[in-house]
């Protein structure tokens, strides 16, 4: 668990990569607030996170109970897509040079 915390909290590149990526940024902020025992901040972040998720997938609008497995799959796919988008925009593969 300590390695996961360090990977999320101490990763300075994540904030640069995730500019505009609300799910990742809010998800990381929630974990930072939990690890720092910031209960006031955590409740607001959880509300913001719920709003972001509801805007992305109308299935999660309101306060109805949803399937946890479906939500986790949606969350992992969304984070995966955001990270892939960040890396494809940031890094471009150089063309291979062949000797003539």
N, CA, C and O atoms as CSV, one atom per row, in Angstrom:
chain,resi,resn,atom,element,x,y,z
A,1,UNK,N,N,0.828,-1.189,0.000
A,1,UNK,CA,C,0.000,0.000,0.000
A,1,UNK,C,C,0.872,1.252,0.000
A,1,UNK,O,O,0.503,2.270,-0.586
A,2,UNK,N,N,2.004,1.177,0.644
A,2,UNK,CA,C,2.900,2.321,0.702
A,2,UNK,C,C,3.401,2.694,-0.689
A,2,UNK,O,O,3.512,3.878,-1.008
A,3,UNK,N,N,3.706,1.692,-1.524
A,3,UNK,CA,C,4.185,1.966,-2.875
A,3,UNK,C,C,3.122,2.647,-3.715
A,3,UNK,O,O,3.431,3.529,-4.516
A,4,UNK,N,N,1.866,2.244,-3.538
A,4,UNK,CA,C,0.777,2.885,-4.278
A,4,UNK,C,C,0.660,4.337,-3.861
A,4,UNK,O,O,0.493,5.220,-4.703
A,5,UNK,N,N,0.746,4.588,-2.555
A,5,UNK,CA,C,0.669,5.962,-2.059
A,5,UNK,C,C,1.778,6.802,-2.660
A,5,UNK,O,O,1.528,7.905,-3.146
A,6,UNK,N,N,2.991,6.299,-2.632
A,6,UNK,CA,C,4.120,7.046,-3.181
A,6,UNK,C,C,3.964,7.278,-4.672
A,6,UNK,O,O,4.307,8.349,-5.172
A,7,UNK,N,N,3.453,6.292,-5.384
A,7,UNK,CA,C,3.281,6.436,-6.828
A,7,UNK,C,C,2.271,7.521,-7.153
A,7,UNK,O,O,2.427,8.243,-8.138
A,8,UNK,N,N,1.239,7.641,-6.335
A,8,UNK,CA,C,0.206,8.641,-6.606
A,8,UNK,C,C,0.595,10.006,-6.061
A,8,UNK,O,O,0.559,11.000,-6.786
A,9,UNK,N,N,0.963,10.058,-4.793
A,9,UNK,CA,C,1.198,11.339,-4.139
A,9,UNK,C,C,2.486,11.997,-4.597
A,9,UNK,O,O,2.518,13.210,-4.803
A,10,UNK,N,N,3.546,11.220,-4.759
A,10,UNK,CA,C,4.843,11.794,-5.063
A,10,UNK,C,C,5.119,11.963,-6.552
A,10,UNK,O,O,6.188,12.449,-6.923
A,11,UNK,N,N,4.200,11.580,-7.398
A,11,UNK,CA,C,4.433,11.667,-8.834
A,11,UNK,C,C,4.181,13.094,-9.308
A,11,UNK,O,O,3.032,13.489,-9.512
A,12,UNK,N,N,5.237,13.859,-9.482
A,12,UNK,CA,C,5.083,15.245,-9.897
A,12,UNK,C,C,4.675,15.367,-11.352
A,12,UNK,O,O,4.080,16.372,-11.740
A,13,UNK,N,N,4.981,14.365,-12.165
A,13,UNK,CA,C,4.592,14.425,-13.571
A,13,UNK,C,C,3.097,14.231,-13.755
A,13,UNK,O,O,2.545,14.658,-14.769
A,14,UNK,N,N,2.432,13.600,-12.803
A,14,UNK,CA,C,1.009,13.325,-12.952
A,14,UNK,C,C,0.214,14.614,-13.074
A,14,UNK,O,O,-0.705,14.699,-13.888
A,15,UNK,N,N,0.555,15.615,-12.277
A,15,UNK,CA,C,-0.194,16.861,-12.358
A,15,UNK,C,C,0.014,17.538,-13.706
A,15,UNK,O,O,-0.894,18.194,-14.214
A,16,UNK,N,N,1.185,17.387,-14.283
A,16,UNK,CA,C,1.434,17.958,-15.601
A,16,UNK,C,C,0.695,17.186,-16.684
A,16,UNK,O,O,0.143,17.787,-17.606
A,17,UNK,N,N,0.680,15.867,-16.582
A,17,UNK,CA,C,0.025,15.043,-17.592
A,17,UNK,C,C,-1.485,15.169,-17.528
A,17,UNK,O,O,-2.157,15.074,-18.555
A,18,UNK,N,N,-2.022,15.378,-16.352
A,18,UNK,CA,C,-3.468,15.290,-16.191
A,18,UNK,C,C,-4.155,16.649,-16.207
A,18,UNK,O,O,-5.283,16.767,-15.729
A,19,UNK,N,N,-3.507,17.673,-16.742
A,19,UNK,CA,C,-4.162,18.965,-16.860
A,19,UNK,C,C,-5.373,18.786,-17.762
A,19,UNK,O,O,-5.248,18.353,-18.907
A,20,UNK,N,N,-6.535,19.118,-17.240
A,20,UNK,CA,C,-7.764,18.932,-17.981
A,20,UNK,C,C,-8.384,17.565,-17.781
A,20,UNK,O,O,-9.501,17.337,-18.244
A,21,UNK,N,N,-7.718,16.663,-17.122
A,21,UNK,CA,C,-8.231,15.323,-16.874
A,21,UNK,C,C,-8.814,15.286,-15.468
A,21,UNK,O,O,-8.125,14.967,-14.499
A,22,UNK,N,N,-10.083,15.614,-15.379
A,22,UNK,CA,C,-10.714,15.824,-14.074
A,22,UNK,C,C,-10.811,14.565,-13.229
A,22,UNK,O,O,-10.671,14.635,-12.008
A,23,UNK,N,N,-11.046,13.417,-13.849
A,23,UNK,CA,C,-11.209,12.184,-13.070
A,23,UNK,C,C,-9.914,11.848,-12.340
A,23,UNK,O,O,-9.929,11.578,-11.139
A,24,UNK,N,N,-8.802,11.862,-13.057
A,24,UNK,CA,C,-7.515,11.530,-12.443
A,24,UNK,C,C,-7.151,12.541,-11.366
A,24,UNK,O,O,-6.753,12.162,-10.264
A,25,UNK,N,N,-7.286,13.824,-11.680
A,25,UNK,CA,C,-6.902,14.850,-10.717
A,25,UNK,C,C,-7.716,14.744,-9.432
A,25,UNK,O,O,-7.160,14.813,-8.336
A,26,UNK,N,N,-9.013,14.580,-9.562
A,26,UNK,CA,C,-9.861,14.487,-8.375
A,26,UNK,C,C,-9.607,13.192,-7.619
A,26,UNK,O,O,-9.599,13.186,-6.388
A,27,UNK,N,N,-9.400,12.097,-8.338
A,27,UNK,CA,C,-9.111,10.804,-7.719
A,27,UNK,C,C,-7.833,10.891,-6.878
A,27,UNK,O,O,-7.799,10.400,-5.750
A,28,UNK,N,N,-6.805,11.502,-7.412
A,28,UNK,CA,C,-5.541,11.667,-6.680
A,28,UNK,C,C,-5.740,12.583,-5.478
A,28,UNK,O,O,-5.218,12.306,-4.398
A,29,UNK,N,N,-6.491,13.675,-5.653
A,29,UNK,CA,C,-6.739,14.594,-4.543
A,29,UNK,C,C,-7.495,13.910,-3.405
A,29,UNK,O,O,-7.243,14.191,-2.233
A,30,UNK,N,N,-8.420,13.014,-3.750
A,30,UNK,CA,C,-9.156,12.272,-2.718
A,30,UNK,C,C,-8.190,11.425,-1.896
A,30,UNK,O,O,-8.252,11.428,-0.667
A,31,UNK,N,N,-7.298,10.703,-2.568
A,31,UNK,CA,C,-6.341,9.870,-1.836
A,31,UNK,C,C,-5.385,10.719,-1.005
A,31,UNK,O,O,-5.028,10.335,0.109
A,32,UNK,N,N,-4.971,11.852,-1.526
A,32,UNK,CA,C,-4.101,12.734,-0.747
A,32,UNK,C,C,-4.818,13.223,0.503
A,32,UNK,O,O,-4.227,13.248,1.583
A,33,UNK,N,N,-6.076,13.610,0.375
A,33,UNK,CA,C,-6.846,14.086,1.525
A,33,UNK,C,C,-7.070,12.965,2.539
A,33,UNK,O,O,-7.019,13.201,3.746
A,34,UNK,N,N,-7.317,11.746,2.055
A,34,UNK,CA,C,-7.495,10.615,2.968
A,34,UNK,C,C,-6.222,10.319,3.744
A,34,UNK,O,O,-6.270,10.073,4.950
A,35,UNK,N,N,-5.085,10.342,3.060
A,35,UNK,CA,C,-3.819,10.049,3.734
A,35,UNK,C,C,-3.402,11.167,4.682
A,35,UNK,O,O,-2.653,10.934,5.631
A,36,UNK,N,N,-3.886,12.379,4.425
A,36,UNK,CA,C,-3.559,13.505,5.297
A,36,UNK,C,C,-4.632,13.748,6.352
A,36,UNK,O,O,-4.545,14.715,7.109
A,37,UNK,N,N,-5.649,12.876,6.411
A,37,UNK,CA,C,-6.758,12.997,7.365
A,37,UNK,C,C,-7.456,14.350,7.282
A,37,UNK,O,O,-7.784,14.941,8.310
A,38,UNK,N,N,-7.683,14.839,6.077
A,38,UNK,CA,C,-8.373,16.109,5.856
A,38,UNK,C,C,-9.850,15.841,5.597
A,38,UNK,O,O,-10.281,15.814,4.445
A,39,UNK,N,N,-10.626,15.642,6.655
A,39,UNK,CA,C,-12.030,15.248,6.483
A,39,UNK,C,C,-12.865,16.336,5.817
A,39,UNK,O,O,-13.783,16.024,5.058
A,40,UNK,N,N,-12.566,17.609,6.084
A,40,UNK,CA,C,-13.316,18.696,5.447
A,40,UNK,C,C,-13.096,18.698,3.938
A,40,UNK,O,O,-14.042,18.852,3.165
A,41,UNK,N,N,-11.865,18.530,3.534
A,41,UNK,CA,C,-11.525,18.516,2.117
A,41,UNK,C,C,-12.045,17.257,1.446
A,41,UNK,O,O,-12.518,17.308,0.311
A,42,UNK,N,N,-11.963,16.135,2.132
A,42,UNK,CA,C,-12.358,14.855,1.552
A,42,UNK,C,C,-13.827,14.851,1.148
A,42,UNK,O,O,-14.164,14.379,0.063
A,43,UNK,N,N,-14.703,15.368,1.999
A,43,UNK,CA,C,-16.133,15.339,1.680
A,43,UNK,C,C,-16.449,16.183,0.451
A,43,UNK,O,O,-17.275,15.782,-0.369
A,44,UNK,N,N,-15.814,17.335,0.306
A,44,UNK,CA,C,-16.032,18.164,-0.881
A,44,UNK,C,C,-15.485,17.477,-2.125
A,44,UNK,O,O,-16.120,17.499,-3.179
A,45,UNK,N,N,-14.314,16.869,-2.006
A,45,UNK,CA,C,-13.727,16.169,-3.148
A,45,UNK,C,C,-14.585,14.985,-3.580
A,45,UNK,O,O,-14.737,14.733,-4.775
A,46,UNK,N,N,-15.147,14.256,-2.616
A,46,UNK,CA,C,-16.026,13.133,-2.953
A,46,UNK,C,C,-17.275,13.615,-3.685
A,46,UNK,O,O,-17.734,12.969,-4.627
A,47,UNK,N,N,-17.821,14.745,-3.254
A,47,UNK,CA,C,-18.975,15.326,-3.942
A,47,UNK,C,C,-18.591,15.733,-5.367
A,47,UNK,O,O,-19.331,15.461,-6.312
A,48,UNK,N,N,-17.442,16.380,-5.519
A,48,UNK,CA,C,-16.960,16.779,-6.847
A,48,UNK,C,C,-16.729,15.563,-7.737
A,48,UNK,O,O,-17.073,15.575,-8.919
A,49,UNK,N,N,-16.147,14.516,-7.165
A,49,UNK,CA,C,-15.870,13.290,-7.912
A,49,UNK,C,C,-17.171,12.662,-8.406
A,49,UNK,O,O,-17.262,12.226,-9.554
A,50,UNK,N,N,-18.175,12.618,-7.532
A,50,UNK,CA,C,-19.490,12.077,-7.915
A,50,UNK,C,C,-20.092,12.896,-9.050
A,50,UNK,O,O,-20.677,12.330,-9.973
A,51,UNK,N,N,-19.961,14.213,-8.997
A,51,UNK,CA,C,-20.489,15.077,-10.059
A,51,UNK,C,C,-19.784,14.830,-11.384
A,51,UNK,O,O,-20.425,14.772,-12.433
A,52,UNK,N,N,-18.472,14.684,-11.337
A,52,UNK,CA,C,-17.694,14.427,-12.556
A,52,UNK,C,C,-18.105,13.094,-13.168
A,52,UNK,O,O,-18.333,13.003,-14.375
A,53,UNK,N,N,-18.198,12.066,-12.339
A,53,UNK,CA,C,-18.591,10.735,-12.819
A,53,UNK,C,C,-19.999,10.781,-13.402
A,53,UNK,O,O,-20.253,10.185,-14.448
A,54,UNK,N,N,-20.914,11.480,-12.740
A,54,UNK,CA,C,-22.291,11.584,-13.228
A,54,UNK,C,C,-22.366,12.290,-14.573
A,54,UNK,O,O,-23.191,11.939,-15.417
A,55,UNK,N,N,-21.513,13.280,-14.776
A,55,UNK,CA,C,-21.489,13.983,-16.062
A,55,UNK,C,C,-20.946,13.104,-17.180
A,55,UNK,O,O,-21.366,13.231,-18.330
A,56,UNK,N,N,-20.024,12.222,-16.855
A,56,UNK,CA,C,-19.438,11.339,-17.864
A,56,UNK,C,C,-20.343,10.163,-18.201
A,56,UNK,O,O,-20.363,9.697,-19.340
A,57,UNK,N,N,-21.093,9.682,-17.210
A,57,UNK,CA,C,-21.951,8.516,-17.416
A,57,UNK,C,C,-23.265,8.750,-16.676
A,57,UNK,O,O,-23.305,8.733,-15.445
A,58,UNK,N,N,-24.325,8.966,-17.426
A,58,UNK,CA,C,-25.636,9.302,-16.844
A,58,UNK,C,C,-26.193,8.189,-15.957
A,58,UNK,O,O,-27.123,8.425,-15.185
A,59,UNK,N,N,-25.643,6.989,-16.056
A,59,UNK,CA,C,-26.067,5.875,-15.211
A,59,UNK,C,C,-25.859,6.211,-13.732
A,59,UNK,O,O,-26.579,5.699,-12.874
A,60,UNK,N,N,-24.881,7.065,-13.431
A,60,UNK,CA,C,-24.533,7.372,-12.047
A,60,UNK,C,C,-25.150,8.680,-11.553
A,60,UNK,O,O,-24.753,9.197,-10.508
A,61,UNK,N,N,-26.124,9.221,-12.303
A,61,UNK,CA,C,-26.858,10.396,-11.832
A,61,UNK,C,C,-27.743,10.001,-10.653
A,61,UNK,O,O,-28.222,8.869,-10.582
A,62,UNK,N,N,-27.953,10.917,-9.748
A,62,UNK,CA,C,-28.841,10.655,-8.619
A,62,UNK,C,C,-28.169,9.844,-7.532
A,62,UNK,O,O,-26.948,9.697,-7.495
A,63,UNK,N,N,-29.002,9.325,-6.649
A,63,UNK,CA,C,-28.486,8.598,-5.490
A,63,UNK,C,C,-28.877,7.130,-5.485
A,63,UNK,O,O,-28.872,6.484,-4.437
A,64,UNK,N,N,-29.216,6.602,-6.657
A,64,UNK,CA,C,-29.589,5.194,-6.727
A,64,UNK,C,C,-28.364,4.312,-6.556
A,64,UNK,O,O,-27.241,4.708,-6.869
A,65,UNK,N,N,-28.604,3.105,-6.052
A,65,UNK,CA,C,-27.520,2.150,-5.867
A,65,UNK,C,C,-27.120,1.579,-7.223
A,65,UNK,O,O,-27.978,1.257,-8.045
A,66,UNK,N,N,-25.822,1.454,-7.451
A,66,UNK,CA,C,-25.299,0.903,-8.697
A,66,UNK,C,C,-24.378,-0.268,-8.388
A,66,UNK,O,O,-23.903,-0.430,-7.264
A,67,UNK,N,N,-24.141,-1.072,-9.404
A,67,UNK,CA,C,-23.275,-2.232,-9.266
A,67,UNK,C,C,-21.824,-1.778,-9.094
A,67,UNK,O,O,-21.311,-1.006,-9.905
A,68,UNK,N,N,-21.175,-2.251,-8.051
A,68,UNK,CA,C,-19.800,-1.841,-7.752
A,68,UNK,C,C,-18.829,-2.288,-8.837
A,68,UNK,O,O,-17.910,-1.549,-9.190
A,69,UNK,N,N,-19.026,-3.493,-9.370
A,69,UNK,CA,C,-18.123,-3.987,-10.416
A,69,UNK,C,C,-18.226,-3.142,-11.677
A,69,UNK,O,O,-17.214,-2.846,-12.311
A,70,UNK,N,N,-19.450,-2.749,-12.045
A,70,UNK,CA,C,-19.625,-1.901,-13.222
A,70,UNK,C,C,-18.961,-0.546,-13.011
A,70,UNK,O,O,-18.317,-0.014,-13.916
A,71,UNK,N,N,-19.123,0.013,-11.801
A,71,UNK,CA,C,-18.511,1.304,-11.522
A,71,UNK,C,C,-16.988,1.218,-11.574
A,71,UNK,O,O,-16.340,2.074,-12.177
A,72,UNK,N,N,-16.412,0.195,-10.947
A,72,UNK,CA,C,-14.953,0.051,-10.957
A,72,UNK,C,C,-14.424,-0.147,-12.370
A,72,UNK,O,O,-13.371,0.388,-12.719
A,73,UNK,N,N,-15.139,-0.905,-13.180
A,73,UNK,CA,C,-14.743,-1.088,-14.574
A,73,UNK,C,C,-14.800,0.241,-15.319
A,73,UNK,O,O,-13.886,0.572,-16.074
A,74,UNK,N,N,-15.870,1.001,-15.109
A,74,UNK,CA,C,-15.988,2.321,-15.731
A,74,UNK,C,C,-14.857,3.238,-15.278
A,74,UNK,O,O,-14.249,3.925,-16.099
A,75,UNK,N,N,-14.572,3.251,-13.972
A,75,UNK,CA,C,-13.519,4.106,-13.428
A,75,UNK,C,C,-12.150,3.722,-13.983
A,75,UNK,O,O,-11.385,4.594,-14.395
A,76,UNK,N,N,-11.839,2.437,-13.997
A,76,UNK,CA,C,-10.536,1.995,-14.525
A,76,UNK,C,C,-10.406,2.308,-16.012
A,76,UNK,O,O,-9.338,2.723,-16.461
A,77,UNK,N,N,-11.468,2.115,-16.776
A,77,UNK,CA,C,-11.424,2.438,-18.204
A,77,UNK,C,C,-11.250,3.932,-18.434
A,77,UNK,O,O,-10.514,4.342,-19.332
A,78,UNK,N,N,-11.923,4.746,-17.632
A,78,UNK,CA,C,-11.803,6.196,-17.768
A,78,UNK,C,C,-10.387,6.656,-17.441
A,78,UNK,O,O,-9.810,7.456,-18.177
A,79,UNK,N,N,-9.825,6.159,-16.347
A,79,UNK,CA,C,-8.451,6.519,-15.980
A,79,UNK,C,C,-7.478,6.022,-17.043
A,79,UNK,O,O,-6.546,6.736,-17.414
A,80,UNK,N,N,-7.684,4.817,-17.530
A,80,UNK,CA,C,-6.832,4.265,-18.589
A,80,UNK,C,C,-6.885,5.142,-19.832
A,80,UNK,O,O,-5.848,5.450,-20.420
A,81,UNK,N,N,-8.082,5.545,-20.233
A,81,UNK,CA,C,-8.229,6.400,-21.414
A,81,UNK,C,C,-7.560,7.753,-21.213
A,81,UNK,O,O,-6.913,8.266,-22.126
A,82,UNK,N,N,-7.709,8.339,-20.019
A,82,UNK,CA,C,-7.084,9.634,-19.754
A,82,UNK,C,C,-5.565,9.529,-19.782
A,82,UNK,O,O,-4.894,10.404,-20.331
A,83,UNK,N,N,-5.021,8.481,-19.202
A,83,UNK,CA,C,-3.565,8.311,-19.210
A,83,UNK,C,C,-3.054,8.034,-20.613
A,83,UNK,O,O,-1.991,8.528,-20.987
A,84,UNK,N,N,-3.787,7.253,-21.395
A,84,UNK,CA,C,-3.384,7.010,-22.780
A,84,UNK,C,C,-3.426,8.284,-23.594
A,84,UNK,O,O,-2.546,8.525,-24.420
A,85,UNK,N,N,-4.434,9.099,-23.371
A,85,UNK,CA,C,-4.538,10.362,-24.083
A,85,UNK,C,C,-3.378,11.274,-23.721
A,85,UNK,O,O,-2.827,11.957,-24.585
A,86,UNK,N,N,-3.005,11.288,-22.444
A,86,UNK,CA,C,-1.891,12.130,-22.000
A,86,UNK,C,C,-0.585,11.679,-22.629
A,86,UNK,O,O,0.214,12.517,-23.047
A,87,UNK,N,N,-0.348,10.381,-22.706
A,87,UNK,CA,C,0.919,9.909,-23.258
A,87,UNK,C,C,0.961,10.038,-24.767
A,87,UNK,O,O,2.030,10.289,-25.322
A,88,UNK,N,N,-0.167,9.876,-25.455
A,88,UNK,CA,C,-0.130,10.009,-26.912
A,88,UNK,C,C,0.022,11.459,-27.323
A,88,UNK,O,O,0.613,11.744,-28.365
A,89,UNK,N,N,-0.495,12.374,-26.536
A,89,UNK,CA,C,-0.331,13.781,-26.859
A,89,UNK,C,C,1.072,14.266,-26.533
A,89,UNK,O,O,1.595,15.164,-27.195
A,90,UNK,N,N,1.665,13.688,-25.539
A,90,UNK,CA,C,2.934,14.187,-25.048
A,90,UNK,C,C,4.137,13.581,-25.765
A,90,UNK,O,O,5.116,14.279,-26.027
A,91,UNK,N,N,4.075,12.310,-26.078
A,91,UNK,CA,C,5.217,11.627,-26.658
A,91,UNK,C,C,4.889,11.163,-28.064
A,91,UNK,O,O,3.825,10.598,-28.317
A,92,UNK,N,N,5.802,11.407,-28.957
A,92,UNK,CA,C,5.639,10.921,-30.318
A,92,UNK,C,C,6.855,10.087,-30.667
A,92,UNK,O,O,7.993,10.457,-30.378
A,93,UNK,N,N,6.591,8.972,-31.284
A,93,UNK,CA,C,7.674,8.067,-31.638
A,93,UNK,C,C,8.469,8.659,-32.793
A,93,UNK,O,O,7.906,9.117,-33.787
A,94,UNK,N,N,9.779,8.639,-32.642
A,94,UNK,CA,C,10.647,9.145,-33.698
A,94,UNK,C,C,10.734,8.113,-34.816
A,94,UNK,O,O,10.747,6.910,-34.554
A,95,UNK,N,N,10.792,8.578,-36.055
A,95,UNK,CA,C,10.932,7.612,-37.154
A,95,UNK,C,C,12.293,6.932,-37.090
A,95,UNK,O,O,13.293,7.534,-36.702
A,96,UNK,N,N,12.303,5.663,-37.481
A,96,UNK,CA,C,13.550,4.907,-37.467
A,96,UNK,C,C,14.415,5.333,-38.650
A,96,UNK,O,O,13.937,5.492,-39.773
A,97,UNK,N,N,15.677,5.509,-38.366
A,97,UNK,CA,C,16.631,5.879,-39.414
A,97,UNK,C,C,17.376,4.622,-39.831
A,97,UNK,O,O,17.924,3.905,-38.994
A,98,UNK,N,N,17.391,4.366,-41.110
A,98,UNK,CA,C,18.120,3.203,-41.620
A,98,UNK,C,C,19.334,3.678,-42.397
A,98,UNK,O,O,19.307,4.717,-43.057
A,99,UNK,N,N,20.378,2.908,-42.306
A,99,UNK,CA,C,21.599,3.249,-43.049
A,99,UNK,C,C,21.381,2.999,-44.537
A,99,UNK,O,O,20.780,2.001,-44.934
A,100,UNK,N,N,21.870,3.901,-45.327
A,100,UNK,CA,C,21.716,3.775,-46.783
A,100,UNK,C,C,22.914,3.101,-47.380
A,100,UNK,O,O,22.971,2.904,-48.593
